[in-house]
Amino acid sequence: RKHFTALAYHPDGARLFATSNDATVHVFDARTLARVRRYTWRLNRLSALAVSADGALAAAGSATGDVVLWDLDA
């Protein structure tokens, strides 16, 4: 069973990023909660998530200390 382990809003408030106890980050429309994007990383279970103040970058971290950083504009 999946449980959310971290949440982060995009600075514009329109998107909500969520990760669960797997290797995925889901991006939801903050108003409708419809999933608009999914990222899958080859990391262990993700337990941390952040979006930069300018909304250009996002990062996710695993319980084992691995971190992935990606460009949201790409």
N, C-alpha and C positions, 0 to 999 in steps of 0.2 A: 504494500500500500504506500502511496506517495503522500508526503506531507511537505508543505512549504517550509523552507528553512531560512529564506531571506526574501525581502521585498525592497524595491527602490523605485521611486517615481522619477521620470524624466523631468528636468527643470521646467519644461513648458506645461507640465501637468496633464498632458494628453495621453501619455503612455505609462503603464505600470509594468515593471520588470519583476519576475518572480522565478525563484529556483526552488527545486525540491530535493529530496534525498536521492537524486540521480545526477546525471551529467548534462542536464538540459537547463536552458534559460528560456522562459516563455515571456513574450511581450504581449500585453493586452491593451486594448483601447480602454482608457480609464473610465469613460462614460458608459460603455456598453458591456465591458468585460469580455468582448470577443477577442480571441487570440489573433494577432496580426502577424506574428513572427515567432520562429523557434530557432534557437541556436543549440547545437549539440557539440560538446567539447569532450575530448578524450582525457578527462580527469576523473578522479575519484568523486565521491559524493560532494556536491557543492554545498557550501554552508555560509557563504558571504557574497554580497552583491552590492555594487555601487555604480552610480552614473556621475560623470564629472559635472561640475557646476555650469559649464557651457554647453552640456549635452552632446559633446562630440565623441566622448569615449565612455566605455563601460568596462567594468572588471568583475570577475567572479573568482572566488577562491574555494579551494577544497579543504576538507578536514585534514588532509595530509600536508597542507602548506603550499600546494601548487596554485598558481594564479594565471589566469588568462586575461588579456587586455585586448579589446577590439574597438575598431572605428565604427561608430554608428552611422556616419555619413556614407559609408561605402556600400 
